[in-house]
Amino acid sequence: MSLYRRQGSPNWWIRLSVGGFKARVSTGTSDRREAEEFEQLERERLWRLHKLGDKAAVLWQDVSTRWLAETTKRSKNQDKIILRWLADYLDDEPISAVDPETIQKLRIYAGEDGMSRSTTDRYMALLRAILRKCELEWGLLPRAPRVPMYGQSAQKRHMRFLTRAECARLIRALPTKHLKLAARLAVWTGLRMRSMLQLTWDRIDLDSRRLWIPGSQMKNGKALGIPLNRQAVIVLGQLKRMNPSGSYVFQWNGRPVDDCNGKAFKAAVKRAELDPLRWHDLRHTFASWALQGGVTLHELMQLGGWQSYVMVLRYAHLAPEHLSAAANKIGNGGKRVLKQTGGTKRAHPKSDGTAGIGQVFDNSGVNGADSQNRTVDPIITNDVLYQLS
């Protein structure tokens, strides 16, 4: 008899041996008829797998376990959360059963569970990655099914950032001091929430106004060192006085804080009448304030730890001044007006050979680098941030 009961379990279990492969599996039900149906299906699956070599009969729970064992992603813990959700629907299914119809049902279930479209896309992206792994590397599927996404066109929204008055209103609405200080530090440094919450005091030098974040704590995997403006230094000083002992900057009752985007933050957003607003929008606020204060896009890329210039171009509309020189070239017929630098106008040659102030000259035949392309000096960026604060 392959069906049997185990002590302490209300469900039926099955004992199978197919092609030399032995298995003991819970049927997940206390109903004998349902357990017998499960036994028949499981016996057929194992026969296809071990006698016919049908690799697509491998269970989803087996490939998801293999994925976690082999992946080296920094977001592995997030993968575990997603896979736990998928397990409720797929764990007892062979990977061949994950077809377009099943995938569409999963997207519907995600919506019924209250997930936003962007969150659903993240869950489906992991499903897609595992199915592609099954096809391209593990050889378990002849072809991975297509996993549709809502995509940016369906979830596109305006770039959200706060004015200084709105930011002050939000901070007043936050219920605890550590949340207030976290919001202020996020706005003054532009750090992502996870990177900020993992800050330790050994990576902060308040005297030289610098902090360093290892690549393992950065989204792009690259270490980041940034200067601190006056306001950020004040916030960090307050945090140090709140928690004089302990290695983490953000602590609560002696333990590191692991999330700021919880119920308390969302309730404060509603009280401040700023909904919709995410914690990540404080990073957008940092970028918008920086550009409106005169920081260039290239400097912003370095200060915020963005991986490429393309990623900061979405903020370009906040600082159209960087195109002024290009517009002047069109209006001057190929001639350039050298702008004031440091509050002093440059002297340009007059037609009679004497020095003139702020005049136009044709530099089409001049050799050398363009005077407007500069490597960012960290001392200058530190001074810019000081002025912004």
C-alpha positions in Angstrom: 0.0 0.0 0.0 1.7 3.3 -1.1 -0.7 5.5 0.9 0.0 5.8 4.6 -0.4 8.0 7.6 2.5 9.6 9.5 2.3 10.2 13.2 1.5 13.8 14.0 0.3 14.6 10.4 -3.4 14.9 9.4 -2.6 14.3 5.7 -2.0 11.2 3.7 1.5 10.4 2.5 2.6 8.3 -0.4 5.6 6.0 -0.8 6.7 5.5 -4.4 9.5 3.8 -6.3 9.9 4.5 -10.0 12.9 3.5 -12.1 15.0 3.0 -9.0 14.0 6.4 -7.7 12.3 6.3 -4.3 10.2 9.1 -2.8 8.1 9.8 0.2 5.8 12.8 -0.3 2.9 14.4 1.5 -0.3 14.6 -0.5 -1.3 17.7 1.3 -4.8 16.4 2.0 -6.6 14.3 4.6 -9.2 13.2 2.0 -8.3 9.7 0.8 -9.9 10.0 -2.7 -7.9 13.3 -3.3 -4.8 11.6 -2.0 -5.2 8.7 -4.4 -5.6 11.1 -7.3 -2.4 12.9 -6.2 -0.6 9.5 -6.0 -1.5 8.7 -9.6 -0.4 12.1 -10.9 2.8 11.9 -9.0 3.6 8.4 -10.2 3.0 9.5 -13.8 5.3 12.5 -13.3 8.1 10.5 -11.9 7.7 7.9 -14.7 8.1 10.7 -17.3 11.0 12.1 -15.5 13.0 9.0 -14.6 12.0 6.5 -17.3 11.3 8.7 -20.3 13.8 11.5 -19.5 11.2 14.2 -19.6 13.1 17.0 -17.8 10.1 19.3 -17.9 8.5 17.1 -15.3 10.9 18.5 -12.7 8.9 20.3 -10.0 8.8 24.1 -9.6 9.9 23.8 -6.0 13.1 22.0 -7.2 14.1 24.6 -9.7 13.3 27.5 -7.2 15.5 25.8 -4.6 18.3 25.4 -7.2 17.9 29.1 -8.1 18.5 30.2 -4.5 21.5 27.8 -4.2 23.2 29.1 -7.3 22.3 32.8 -7.3 24.9 35.4 -6.1 22.5 38.4 -6.4 22.6 41.0 -3.6 18.8 40.9 -3.7 18.7 37.2 -2.8 16.5 37.9 0.3 14.0 39.7 -1.9 14.0 36.6 -4.2 13.1 34.4 -1.2 10.1 36.6 -0.5 8.9 36.4 -4.1 9.5 32.6 -4.2 7.5 32.1 -1.0 4.5 33.8 -2.7 5.0 31.8 -5.9 5.3 28.6 -3.9 1.6 28.8 -2.9 0.6 28.4 -6.5 3.5 26.5 -8.2 5.4 24.3 -5.7 3.6 21.0 -6.5 3.5 21.7 -10.3 6.0 20.6 -12.9 7.8 23.4 -14.7 6.0 22.4 -17.9 2.8 23.4 -16.2 4.0 27.0 -16.0 2.4 28.0 -19.3 1.0 31.3 -20.6 -2.4 30.6 -19.0 -0.8 29.9 -15.6 1.3 33.0 -15.8 -1.7 35.2 -16.6 -3.5 33.7 -13.5 -0.5 34.6 -11.4 -0.7 38.2 -12.5 -4.4 38.3 -11.6 -3.7 36.7 -8.2 -1.0 39.4 -7.6 -3.5 42.1 -8.2 -6.0 40.4 -5.9 -3.3 40.3 -3.2 -3.0 44.1 -3.4 0.2 44.3 -5.4 0.8 47.4 -7.6 1.6 46.8 -11.3 5.3 47.7 -10.7 5.5 45.1 -7.8 3.7 42.5 -10.0 6.3 43.2 -12.7 9.1 42.5 -10.2 7.6 39.2 -9.2 7.1 38.2 -12.8 10.6 39.3 -13.7 12.0 36.7 -11.2 9.6 34.0 -12.7 10.9 34.9 -16.1 14.5 34.7 -15.1 14.1 31.2 -13.6 12.2 29.9 -16.6 14.9 31.2 -18.9 17.5 29.5 -16.7 15.6 26.3 -17.1 15.7 26.7 -20.9 19.2 28.2 -21.6 21.4 26.8 -18.8 19.8 23.9 -17.1 18.2 22.3 -20.2 15.0 21.5 -18.4 12.6 23.3 -20.9 12.8 23.2 -24.7 11.5 26.8 -24.7 10.6 29.1 -21.9 7.1 30.7 -22.1 6.8 34.4 -22.6 6.1 36.3 -19.3 4.2 39.6 -20.1 4.9 42.7 -18.1 2.8 45.8 -17.5 5.9 47.9 -18.3 6.8 51.6 -18.0 4.1 52.6 -20.4 1.4 51.3 -18.2 2.8 52.4 -14.8 4.5 55.6 -15.9 4.0 58.5 -13.5 5.3 62.0 -13.0 8.6 62.3 -11.3 7.6 63.0 -7.7 9.7 65.4 -5.6 8.9 67.8 -2.7 9.2 71.5 -2.4 11.0 72.7 0.8 7.7 73.6 2.3 6.2 70.2 1.6 9.3 68.5 3.0 9.0 70.4 6.2 5.3 69.4 6.4 6.2 65.8 5.9 8.9 65.8 8.6 6.5 67.5 11.1 4.0 64.7 10.4 6.4 61.8 11.0 5.7 60.3 14.4 9.2 59.5 15.7 12.5 61.3 15.9 14.5 58.7 14.2 12.1 58.8 11.2 12.3 62.6 11.1 16.1 62.4 11.1 16.1 59.6 8.5 14.0 61.7 6.1 16.2 64.7 6.5 19.3 62.7 5.9 17.8 61.1 2.8 17.0 64.6 1.4 20.4 66.0 2.2 22.5 63.1 0.9 20.3 61.4 -1.8 21.1 58.0 -0.3 18.8 55.1 -1.1 17.0 53.8 1.9 18.8 50.5 2.2 22.2 52.1 1.8 21.4 54.7 4.4 20.0 52.2 6.9 23.2 50.1 6.6 25.5 53.0 7.5 27.9 52.4 10.3 29.9 55.0 12.2 33.3 53.6 11.1 32.4 54.7 7.5 31.6 58.3 8.5 34.1 61.1 9.2 32.3 64.1 10.6 35.5 66.2 10.9 36.3 66.0 7.1 32.6 65.7 6.2 32.8 62.5 4.3 31.1 59.1 4.3 31.8 55.9 2.4 29.5 53.1 1.4 30.9 49.7 0.2 29.8 48.3 -3.1 27.9 45.4 -1.4 25.5 48.0 -0.1 25.0 49.9 -3.3 22.4 49.1 -6.0 25.0 49.3 -8.8 27.6 47.3 -6.8 30.2 50.1 -6.8 31.6 51.8 -3.7 30.5 55.4 -3.1 32.2 58.2 -1.3 30.4 61.4 -0.9 30.9 64.8 0.8 28.5 65.9 3.5 26.9 69.3 3.5 26.4 71.2 6.8 22.8 70.0 7.3 23.7 66.4 6.9 26.5 66.8 9.4 24.0 68.3 11.9 21.6 65.4 11.4 24.4 62.8 11.9 25.4 64.6 15.0 21.9 64.3 16.4 21.8 60.6 15.5 25.1 60.0 17.3 23.7 61.7 20.5 20.6 59.6 20.3 22.6 56.3 20.0 26.0 56.9 21.6 26.7 53.1 21.6 26.3 50.7 18.8 27.9 50.5 15.3 24.8 51.4 13.2 23.8 55.0 12.6 20.1 54.1 12.6 19.1 52.0 15.7 15.9 51.5 17.6 15.9 49.9 21.1 19.5 48.8 20.4 18.7 47.1 17.1 19.4 48.3 13.5 16.4 49.8 11.7 15.7 47.9 8.6 12.8 49.8 6.9 11.5 53.4 6.8 8.9 52.9 4.2 6.4 51.3 6.5 3.0 52.1 8.0 4.2 55.0 10.1 5.7 56.7 7.0 2.6 56.1 4.8 0.3 57.4 7.6 2.4 60.5 7.9 2.2 61.1 4.1 -1.6 61.0 4.4 -1.6 63.4 7.4 0.6 65.8 5.5 -1.7 65.5 2.4 1.2 64.5 0.2 -0.1 61.2 -1.1 1.1 59.5 -3.3 4.6 59.6 -2.0 7.2 56.9 -1.6 10.3 57.0 0.5 12.4 56.7 -2.7 10.9 60.1 -3.8 13.1 61.7 -1.2 16.0 60.8 -3.4 14.2 62.5 -6.3 13.8 65.5 -4.0 17.6 65.5 -3.4 18.2 65.5 -7.1 15.7 68.3 -7.9 17.0 70.6 -5.1 20.6 70.0 -6.2 19.9 70.9 -9.8 17.8 73.9 -8.9 20.7 75.0 -6.7 23.1 74.9 -9.6 24.7 71.5 -9.4 25.4 70.1 -12.9 24.1 66.8 -14.2 27.6 65.3 -14.1 28.1 66.4 -10.5 24.7 65.0 -9.6 25.6 61.6 -11.1 28.7 61.4 -8.8 27.0 62.7 -5.7 24.0 60.4 -6.0 26.0 57.3 -7.1 24.0 56.9 -10.4 25.8 54.4 -12.6 25.6 56.3 -15.8 24.9 59.8 -17.2 21.8 58.5 -18.9 20.2 57.7 -15.6 20.3 61.4 -14.5 19.0 62.7 -17.8 15.5 62.2 -16.4 16.2 65.2 -14.1 17.5 67.4 -17.0 14.1 69.2 -17.3 14.8 70.7 -13.8 17.9 72.4 -15.0 17.6 73.6 -18.6 20.4 76.0 -18.1 22.9 73.4 -19.2 21.6 73.8 -22.8 22.0 77.6 -22.8 25.5 77.5 -24.3 24.2 75.3 -27.1 21.3 77.6 -27.8 23.7 80.6 -28.0 25.9 78.8 -30.6 22.8 78.7 -32.9 22.0 82.3 -32.3 25.6 83.4 -32.8 26.2 81.6 -36.1 29.0 79.3 -34.8 30.5 81.9 -32.5 30.8 81.4 -28.7 30.2 83.8 -25.9 32.4 82.8 -22.9 30.4 83.0 -19.8 31.4 84.6 -16.5 33.2 82.2 -14.2 33.7 82.8 -10.5 32.1 86.3 -10.7 34.8 87.7 -13.0 34.4 88.2 -16.7 37.2 86.8 -19.0 39.1 89.2 -21.1 38.8 88.5 -24.9 40.9 90.1 -27.7 39.4 93.1 -29.4 39.8 93.5 -33.1 42.6 96.0 -32.4 44.5 93.5 -30.3 43.7 95.0 -26.9 41.8 93.1 -24.2 38.0 93.4 -24.2 35.5 92.2 -21.6 32.8 89.6 -22.5 33.1 90.1 -26.2 32.3 87.5 -28.9 35.1 85.9 -30.9 35.3 83.0 -33.4 37.2 80.1 -32.0 36.7 77.7 -34.8 40.4 77.4 -35.5 41.6 77.2 -31.9 43.3 74.0 -30.8 42.9 72.3 -27.4 40.1 71.1 -25.1 36.7 72.7 -24.8 36.9 75.0 -21.8 33.5 73.9 -20.6 34.3 70.2 -20.1 35.7 69.8 -16.7 36.5 67.0 -14.3 34.5 67.4 -11.1 36.6 68.5 -8.2 35.3 67.0 -4.9 36.2 70.1 -3.0 34.0 72.1 -5.4 31.1 69.7 -5.1 31.5 69.8 -1.3 31.3 73.6 -1.5 28.2 73.4 -3.8 26.4 71.1 -1.3 27.3 73.5 1.5 25.7 76.3 -0.4 22.6 74.2 -1.1 22.1 73.5 2.6 
